[in-house]
């Protein structure tokens, strides 16, 4: 079993937090307001795939500018 470090809020951890929050908001709004909000989940999923394959993530760029640092290898 793998457990991620929870001692600090490093960049990658915050990216996953934001992605999870956006997904929950997309599902909630898709259920309560309009099915078009499910597209938000599609965008989050595509962004996570792009981030994991080529390393580009607009949210990571924004978070880096806000002061979050990437996790340093142990």
Secondary structure as the mmCIF struct_conf table of DSSP 4:
data_model
#
loop_
_struct_conf.conf_type_id
_struct_conf.id
_struct_conf.beg_label_comp_id
_struct_conf.beg_label_asym_id
_struct_conf.beg_label_seq_id
_struct_conf.end_label_comp_id
_struct_conf.end_label_asym_id
_struct_conf.end_label_seq_id
BEND BEND1 UNK A 7 UNK A 8
HELX_RH_AL_P HELX_RH_AL_P1 UNK A 11 UNK A 32
TURN_TY1_P TURN_TY1_P1 UNK A 33 UNK A 33
HELX_RH_3T_P HELX_RH_3T_P1 UNK A 35 UNK A 37
HELX_RH_AL_P HELX_RH_AL_P2 UNK A 38 UNK A 54
HELX_RH_AL_P HELX_RH_AL_P3 UNK A 58 UNK A 65
TURN_TY1_P TURN_TY1_P2 UNK A 66 UNK A 67
HELX_LH_PP_P HELX_LH_PP_P1 UNK A 70 UNK A 73
#
